[in-house]
Amino acid sequence: MTQPPAAGWHPPDRPGPHVGNGQYPRPVPPAQWPAPYPPQPPRPQHRYPTPPHPVPRPPYSGPPLPPPSVPGAAPQPWPSPPPRRVVPPVPVTVPGDEDRYQPPPIQLPPAPGDHGKLPPLPTAKRIPSDLPFVVNPRVGIWYLLYLIPLLILLAPAVYLLATGYLAWGLVVLVLTVAAYICAFGFRLVVLAWSGPLLAADRNHLWVQARKWPVLCVRIPWELVGEVRIRRWFLEKVVCVVPRDPRIARMDGMWSSIDQARTSAFFHSRLTASTRFGDTSAETTLRALADLAAGRAHVVGGPAPAEPARQPGDGDPGAPPTPG
C-alpha cells in the first residue's frame, strides 16, 4: 500500500473500469430503443343477449287525454275547461258635489327663464297707424312746453344786448341757443318725426324700443307682464313691462344709452308718452285692458268683466226660482 507524499502534487487516480481520467466519469452510452409491441389480437365485441328495455316515463299530470281515435270513427269531444274565476270590481265612490265642479281657469304659460330661448320679435322704423288703437303725437303741447324754456334762456342775452354789452350778449345768446338745442330742441325733433307713440290690437302691442334713431318692436300680449302709468316731473308715460327682462333689450352704444335713461327715470325700457300724445292716460289704459283680454295685467285699468250669468245660474244657496 503506497502512502501519499507529504508535499507536492498528488498522483492522479488510477483509471478504473467506470472512471475516465480521475475527475470526470466516463460517458454513458445511450440506451437502446425498445422493440415495438407485438400486434394484439382484436377484442371480442360484447353483445346483449336481449334488446334493451325502454326507460319508464313519469305518469302524466295534466288533464285527461281523450281516448285514441279509431279509423273511421267520429272524433271524441275534448273535456270542458274549468270555470273561469273573475275578480269582483273595485267600488268607485262619487262625491256628492260633482255637479258643482267647475274647470280651473286658463293659466298663462310661465315666463321663460335665462336658459330659455326667446321668440324672434319683428321690428320696424315706424309704428303702423292702421291698427284699432293708436296714440299719435300732439304738437300743440310741444310748443307750449318747449317755447317757455327758450324764452327763459334768452332773457339774459336780451338784457345784455339792451344794456349795450354786445359782445357779452352775443356770447350768452350763442351758449343759450346751443344749450336749448342740446337739451330741448333735439327732443322736440325726435317726438315730431318719430310717428305714432303706441299702437295695439287683439294680438300684439307696438311700442318704441329706441327713441333715436327710432326702432319699434311688436310684442305679443302673452309676453307682456304689466302695463302701468308712471310720472316724472312734467312727463307722463305708459310703461310696458315684459314677462322676460331680456325682451326688447337693444345692443349698441346709442341704444344702451337711450334705454338706460328711460330705465333710470321710469324703471322700464319700453315707454310711450301720454303727455305729448293725443289720448289721455285713462283712455289709453281702458283701451289696452280691453285689447289684452286678461293676458296682461293693466294697472289702473278697468277690472275684467265677469261672464254673464244664465237664468239658471243663481246663488247655490238661494232657493230655486219658480219657472
C-alpha positions, 0 to 999 in steps of 0.5 A: 500500500503506497502512502501519499507524499507529504508535499507536492502534487498528488498522483492522479487516480488510477483509471478504473473500469467506470472512471475516465481520467480521475475527475470526470466519469466516463460517458454513458452510452445511450440506451437502446430503443425498445422493440415495438409491441407485438400486434394484439389480437382484436377484442371480442365485441360484447353483445346483449343477449336481449334488446334493451328495455325502454326507460319508464316515463313519469305518469302524466299530470295534466288533464285527461287525454281523450281516448285514441281515435279509431279509423273511421270513427267520429272524433271524441269531444275534448273535456270542458275547461274549468270555470273561469274565476273573475275578480269582483270590481273595485267600488268607485265612490262619487262625491256628492258635489260633482255637479258643482265642479267647475274647470280651473281657469286658463293659466298663462304659460310661465315666463321663460327663464335665462336658459330659455330661448326667446321668440324672434320679435319683428321690428320696424322704423315706424309704428303702423297707424292702421291698427284699432288703437293708436296714440299719435303725437300732439304738437300743440303741447310741444310748443307750449312746453318747449317755447317757455324754456327758450324764452327763459334762456334768452332773457339774459342775452336780451338784457345784455344786448339792451344794456349795450354789452354786445359782445357779452350778449352775443356770447350768452345768446350763442351758449343759450341757443346751443344749450336749448338745442342740446337739451330741448330742441333735439327732443322736440325733433325726435317726438315730431318725426318719430310717428305714432307713440303706441299702437295695439290690437287683439294680438300684439302691442307696438311700442318704441324700443329706441327713441333715436334713431327710432326702432319699434318692436311688436310684442305679443300680449302673452309676453307682456307682464304689466302695463302701468302709468308712471310720472316724472316731473312734467312727463307722463308715460305708459310703461310696458313691462315684459314677462322676460327682462331680456325682451326688447333689450337693444345692443349698441352704444346709442341704444344702451344709452337711450334705454338706460335713461328711460330705465333710470327715470321710469324703471322700464325700457319700453315707454310711450308718452301720454303727455305729448300724445293725443289720448289721455292716460285713462283712455289709453289704459281702458283701451289696452285692458280691453285689447289684452283680454286678461293676458296682461295685467293693466294697472289702473285699468278697468277690472275684467268683466265677469261672464254673464250669468244664465237664468239658471245660474243663481246663488247655490244657496238661494232657493230655486226660482219658480219657472 
